[in-house]
Amino acid sequence: MGETIHASIPLPQREPTLRVAAMPSDANYAGDIFGGWLMGQVDLAGSIPALHRAKGRVVTVAVNSFQFKQPVFVGDIVSFYAEIIKTGRTSITVDVAVYAQRDPAKPTCVKVTEATLTYVAVDENRKPRVVPGA
């Protein structure tokens, strides 16, 4: 079974929210990165703009959508771009786009994942609180 070749695309023209190297400990026996590892990193990346907007603690309440577009391999440099798309009274919805840069000898960049997550701002008792300025 041959590997599908995809045209390289440019990274977005802004700083990523999170960037990490995919390591062997994050992969299955075939060298593909576990989807659960990628989901955890997406949740982490999405929480960063949410907690800044909420000015404090947030919790994940929904994964509204999550699409794996391409596999991630050991050695890929994975960049996560998170952007707030909606703010409610207590909630913040974030889109996260994920890209993998691979093969330094012949650099290639592919979009590997798209996701939308919703976070809720919570107080010290983990009860929902109003997002400032909402």
DALINKA-V54725 format. One line per field, one symbol per residue. burial: b if it has 24 or more other C-alpha atoms within 12 Angstrom, else e. Layout:
burial: ???
This chain:
burial: eeeeeeeeeebeeeebbbbbbbeeebeeeeeebbbebbbebbbbbbbbbbbebbebbbbbeebeebebebbbbbebbbbbbbbbeebbebbbbbbbbbbbbbeeeeeebbbbbbbbbbbbbbeeeeebbebeee
